[in-house]
Amino acid sequence: MTQEEVFEKVQEVLEDALGVDDDEVTPEATLVGDLGAESIDFLDIVFRLEKAFDVKIEQSELFPDGVLNDANYVQDGKVTDAGMAELKSRMPHANLDEFDDSRKVEDFSNVFTVDAVCKFIENKLAAA
Amino acid sequence: MRWIWIDRIVEIEKGERCVTIKNVSAAEEVVHDHFPATDDRPAMPIMPNTLIIEGMAQTAGIMVGHAGDFKEKVLLAKITKATFHAVAKPGYTIRHIATMENFGKSGASTKGVTELIDPDTGESKPLAEISIMFSHIDHNMAGLEFPEHNFVFTGMFIDLLKRSGVDVE
């Protein structure tokens, strides 16, 4: 499957799950900030991706849990070096460069972009 | 008034499907007031669509709870789809047919078809399509904590399951 085909299917999944228009689903759009996703939508997105691409996905693979509420990884509302290392190892599909500059927990949702979802699926399909 | 919008579970297949019925009665206050007569027209009593959705949510919610042996707290998180094709008048029976689309640690997605059974002919016709997502709230991504006891599947639901002949501990 080409990158373009992956993007088109991801676009369709996000349109259906979030009730947004296709022109809003650009590669750089953030799921939470730009497309209005709430926590339950992440589960909906995972279920729809599984169906669209015929793969098995654990929700925590795509959207890691347990890092930002771990005292070893977060101090004073900012992700520590150990936390960044953990996020980088668990999220090879996401671009964490910008987040690395601020490291503020409240900015973390911005790493979930449409592009990150596409990359995740590409990695998943390549490993299958 | 008890917040239960299904009368009986007529079929349940673990993790797959649940079918329930609800009889619409003119004695129900919600029907009486929805919609009352105006100067221009007589009363038009019909079952509110919102409560038909609630009936499907209870049907699908029981299916999701049953799939996890009622250990999880199952809460409606999102109505993915609700399309109506007809109205449910007193004397008619509503049949909710819920099927499981996905079931996981964090929650489940369900698909539902609601039918209207005609009291004169016994025939059914499509009333609505209602798809719902449920969260297993103790595994929510937001990290929120909830009371330990299962406040979702209370005695009201357990009674319904038992009188419908479903085995529950």
Interface residues (C-beta under 8 A of the other chain):
Chain A: S39 I40 D41 F42 L43 D44 V46 F47 E50 K51 Q59 F63 D65 N69
Chain B: A77 K78 T80 E101 N102 G104 K105 S106 G107 S109 M133 S135 N140 M141 A142 G143
